[in-house]
Amino acid sequence: MKPLNYAILKYFTTVEEACADDVIEALKGQYGNFKGLRKPAVIEAVMTAEANGLLEETRYDLDKNKELRVYYHAHKEGADTINSYIK
């Protein structure tokens, strides 16, 4: 099993875009009991990846509870970097 942050980054190379809720839903089967799979920690991991140039923001909206959802994607260079380090 990959470290959770690796799994989060790798997930973004398999989808067109995703928000923190999408990441949690996709990874809960394997990582559901990890504290790092809670929404604040996932948002922090995704924002760190964005700050490091691996992901970029694509859009945002509000969910049914009026909470902000920010969507990101791995652009070509980011995906190439992620895939070169995480097999």
N, C-alpha and C positions, 0 to 999 in steps of 0.2 A: 504494500500500500504506500502510495506517495504521501509526503507531508501535505497537510491540508492546503497551505498556500500554493504549493505546486499544482495541486488538483484544481484550485480556483483559476489559476492562470491558464492551465491546459484546457479547462472548460471553455474559456473565451476563444480558443482556437477552433472550437467545434461548432460554434453558433454564430449567426450573423450579428446579433447584439443580445445583451442581457442586463438585467438589473440585479441587485442583491437578492431579491426574492427568488428570481430564477435560479441563481447560483445555489441558494439554500435548498430549493426543491430538487434540483438535479443531483446534488451531492449528499442529501440526507440519508440515502440508503447505505452508503459506506461510512459517512462521517457524522451521522446523526447525533451521536453521543459526545462529540467534541465541543468544548466551550467555544472554540474558534468559529463554529458554524452558526453562531448567533448573529443576528442582523448587524449590530454595531461593529463586530469584529470583521465581518465580511465587507462591510462598507469601507472600513479602514484598510483592509488588504487591497481592495479594488482601487481606492484612491491613491494608495502607495504605488501600485502598478502604473496608474496614470501619471503620477509625478515622475516616475522613472522612465516614462516614454514607451511603455509596453502596450498600454490601452489608451483609448481616447473616448471622450464623451460623445454620444450620438444624439441623444434627446432626453427630455424629461417630461413627466406627467404626474398626476395625482392618482393614488389608488382609491379604492372604494371608501377608505377611512380618511380620505383627504390628506394622506401622508405623501410626501414627495418621493418619487421613484426616479432615479437617474440611470439611464442606460449607457452602456459602454460597449465598445468592440475592439478587437485586436486588429489594428491595421496591418498591412502586409509586412512591414519591417518588424513590428512588434510580434506578430505571429511567428515570423521566421526566427526571431531571437528566442522566443519561448520554446519553439520546437527544437531549436538547436541545443538548448540546455536541458530540457525536460523531455525525455523519450517516452 
